[in-house]
Amino acid sequence: MASDDRLRNFRSLGKKIMAVGRNYRALAAEQGNPIPEKPIVFMKPTTSYITEGQSIKIPLGCKTLFFEVELGVIIGRRCSKVQEQEVDDYIGGYCLVLDMTAQDFQRGAKAKGHPWCLSKGFDTACPVSDFIPKEKVKNYSDIELWLKVNGLIKQKSSTSDMIFSFPQVISYISSYITLEEGDVIITGSPAGAGPVEPGEIIEAGLADIMNIKFPVIAQ
């Protein structure tokens, strides 16, 4: 297992950001979507990472930018076809993540049956916290996530509402794609995702363990 000191540099160490869509029951109900039978998996490029002190930039031409708060799992060592009961041995730590989505881009692409990479992968689309050591998260199956815009609560839930658990998600993805040290899996967003405008401030938290804050600006 990689050391915490090494994994603190996960943004430059890892090669990919894997993501799971529609992974909270309340979100599926809110959007009128069926519960998926298998994890819905997509990717974001590592060039979409930003950290506190940087700004979320609304991509050129985007009219509707949505926030989504998520818990990210940082992979501690290379794994392929890992069994669910072995998953904890491969978790190196965690991070708090905003999965920013150009919703109008995504909606238009889906309507045409086209890939929606740009809607999730634009520069600044993946604001992240610092590395959270594994021992700080005592129970990843039931931990609170929350998000505020300009001080008003927009999302507040627990990972207990996830459809696919951390072991299920990591095992499923590793059955097809080898996960490497420093890779991040973002595990889905609870209900309440919504739009932000230039000049607004997004603040999010993982229980009382980690808070992040990012301003939103136009290009």
N, C-alpha and C positions, 0 to 999 in steps of 0.2 A: 504494500500500500504506500502511495506517495505521502510524504510528510506534509503537515499543514503549511510549513514555510514554502514548499514548492507549489502547493495548490492555491496559495494566495494569489498566484499569478495565472489563475485559470483562464483569464481572458486572452492571454497571449500563448498559453500552453496548449489549450484545447484546439481542436481542428474543426469542430462543428457544434452547432446548437440544434438539438432535436426538440421538437415541440409536439404536444398532444392537444388537439382541438376537441371542443364539446365534451369535457371530461367532468363536469359537475351536473348533478341531477337538476338543481334549481335553474341552472342556465339553459339546459335543454328544454325544460318546461316553459321558461320565460320566452324562449324563441320559438316555441311550438315545434321543436324538432324531436324525432324519435330518439330513444336511448340507443347509442351505437352498439353493435354486437362485438366490434373489435376497436382498439384504439385508433383514432384518426391522427395520422402522423404526418408532419411536414417539417421543413427545415428553415432556419434563418442563418444567413452568413455571419461569421464572426466580425465582419466589418460593421455590423449593425450595433455592436456594443458601444455604450457610453457609460460613464460613471459620474457621480455627483460632482458638480462644478461645470458640467457641460449641459447643453440645452437640447431638448427634443425639437427637431426641426420638421415642420409639416412638409411633406414631399411636394415637389412641384406639381401643380395641377390637382392636388387632393382637396376636396371640398368637405370631407367628413373623416376626421381622424379620431379613432376610438382608443381608450385606455383599457387595459386588462391586467390586473395584478395576479402574479403567479409565484409559486414556490419552485425554485430551480434546484435540481440535484446535480452535484458535481461528481463526475466519475473519478475514482481514485486510482484505478489501474485497468489495463486493457481487459476487455471481456467480450466474449462471443458465445451465443447460445447458452447464456447463464440461466439456471433454474431459479424459479421464484424464491425458494427457500435459501438460495445462496446470495441473493441480491445485496443484502446488508454488507457483505464482505467487499463489495465493489463500490460502495458509496464512500466518497472521500470527504464530503462536506455539502454545504448548501449555499444558495444565494437567493435574495429576493429580486424578482424580475418584473418589469413592465413589458408586456407583449403589445407594443403599439401596432395598430392596424389601420391602414388606409382603407376604410370600409367601402367607400365608393369604388375604389379600384377592385377590391375583392368581389363585390356584388356584381360589377360589370363583367369580370372575368368568368365568374361562376355561371352567369346567365348564358355565356357563349360557349361554355364547356372548355374554357382555356385555363391554363395554370395561373395561380394567383401569387406567384413568388414576389412580385414587386410590392404587393399590399402588405406583406409581412417582413420583407427583407431590405427595405430602403435604409440608407444611412440614418442612424440614431433610433432605429426601430426596436432596439433591445437595451434599454437602460437597466443596469444591474447594480446591486449592492456590493460591498466588499464580501470577501469569503467569510462564511459562517462555519466554524468548526463543527464537526459531526456531533460531538457530545453536548452542544448547546441545544440541539433539537431532540428532546427526550422521546417524543412520540410523533413521528411524521404523519401518522394516520389520523391525528386529531389535533391540529394546531391552527390558530386563528390567522386569517389574512384580512387586511382591511386597506381601503384606499379612499382618500379625500381629494376633492378638487376645490381649490380656494377655501379650504377649511371645512367643507361640507362632506359628510360621509356619503360615498356612492356605492362602495362594495364592502361587505363585511360578512365573512363566512368562515367555515372551517374545512380543512382537508378531509374531514369525515364525510363530506358530501360528494367526494370524488366517486366517479363510476368505476374507474380502473385504478387500483391501488399502485403505490410506488413499485412493489415487487412485480405486479402484472405488467406495468408499463415498461420497466427496464428489461424484464425477461422477453417481452414481445419484441421490442425494438432490437435487442441484441440477437434475436433469432434470425434477423435479416441484415443488420448493419453492425459491424464491429464497433464497439464503443472504446474510446481511448482516454488515457489520462488527461484530465482537464476539460473533456467534453461536458457540455451542460444539457440536461433534459429539463425543459420547462413543462410543467405537469397539468396545465389547464387553468382556466380562470373561472371564478364563481359568477353568479348572477350579478347584474347591475352595471355591466360594462356600458360605456356611453361616450359621447363626443367631448372633445376639448377644443378650445379656441386659442389663438395667439394671445399671450399675456397671462394665461391662467397658469396656476401652479398645481402640480400633482404631488401628493405626499402619500406614501404607502408604508405599511408595516407588517412585520411577522411577529404576532403576539407582542411581547415586550422585549424581543431579542434584537430586532433590527428595524430602523426607519430609513427611508430614502426620500429625497425631494428633488424634483426636476421642474424647471420652467419650460413652457411651450412657446416656441417662436415661429414666425413665418420664415420662409427661405429668404 
